[in-house]
Amino acid sequence: MDKFTWLSAIVQFFIIFPSALSCYFPVKNHMKYTIKKTAVICMAVLVPYSFIGASVCTVFKADVNFVLIPSLIIFFFLYYLTIKTDIPKALAVFIGVCSVQSFPLQFTYILYQYPAKNVHIQQSLLQAGISCIIVIIAFYPASRQSAWMISNLDIPKIWYYTLVPSSIFLLFNLAILPYFFKAVNKEKLPLLFPLMEGCMLMLLVSIYVLFYQGGTIILEHYKLNERSQLLEMQSHQYYALKEHMKQTSRLRHDFRHSVHILSTLANQGDIENIKKHLAGYELQLSEHMLMDYCADATLNALFCYYHEIAVLAGIKTDWSARLPKLPGITGTDTAALFGNILENAIEGCQTLPKGQRYFKLVTEVRDGNSLYIISTNSFNGYVKKTKEGYSSTKHSGRGTGLVSINAVVEKYSGYSQIYNSTNEFFVDVMIKI
């Protein structure tokens, strides 16, 4: 075995280490294990792989890429098993990193002009050095902007779309450009190859920047929709309050007639009819009474809005939600938290026929600083689950409502437990306020 050829292959295989590191920057908030444990798992697999791969390439005089490229499938599953995110996001990050890390090989070709049949150690060191430089440059945007996208953008189709340009650039670099390099040198056009490589890298980076900007626009659109729904609920509450005032005004106006009737019945000693008249009057008042769940007007409007939907859907409700003002939590977050819990529960109830629908909700503040929410609703028992949790039964990918609930809980360092039995769905939440 040629010692120098083997050392050169080892250095070439070591490009997988900065590439692996780059894969974890965007998913830093979705690690299944601690950083130390993840590093141990990766090293336990990648170090022996590098030595074995280098030995195979040296013995059979094979190019490193013939061993490395098929191994990407194994590396992806290793990566996927160490993170807590869905397959579209994991694939988008993994293929994107592979695509960017395919450029160091081309830049090495450019700097050495005519690569020898057997790649020298200097060339391998240069390729590894360029790879590390790319990792350093990409660290900040990957751990900030890309991590933000991973945490907030939960639309599988968009993540699948990013695979198209990344895969094209990766395959183009690995399969076509080395041969094109030789062709353009025969034509004595040595500047064409580096110019094309530079333009391709800038184009790929521009695509990722546009993807980030497009993602922020989509998320902003969702936020505007949420605010619009809140305004609609507040408007609904306003008109309900206006109607309540109108009805109670009529009742107050007619109260003098009731007093006259009660006075007459009292003079006659007709206690039974007095009780009946008072019961009817009390019923009229209760029919137009607005529920007052909490001191926050927006949250109260949200509860009233969904309570009316539940009643119209024939859902038996048992809500205990007398809440004070919730300091330390923004109105948008409380609306997102309760709105998604209420909406999901009502949708779950509607999977059953009327008569079997019920929704129990208990929420209170304990010890002055802990918000507890316990939601129980009936449903037909059908769920879709992956290792990331519950998936939507209406479309592919995770359920947006449950993701939003968990996002609010994580933001305030709280605790949530979402689970189900044969015919009941449970959401338990605790948040420090």
Disulfide bonds with the S-S distance in Angstrom:
none
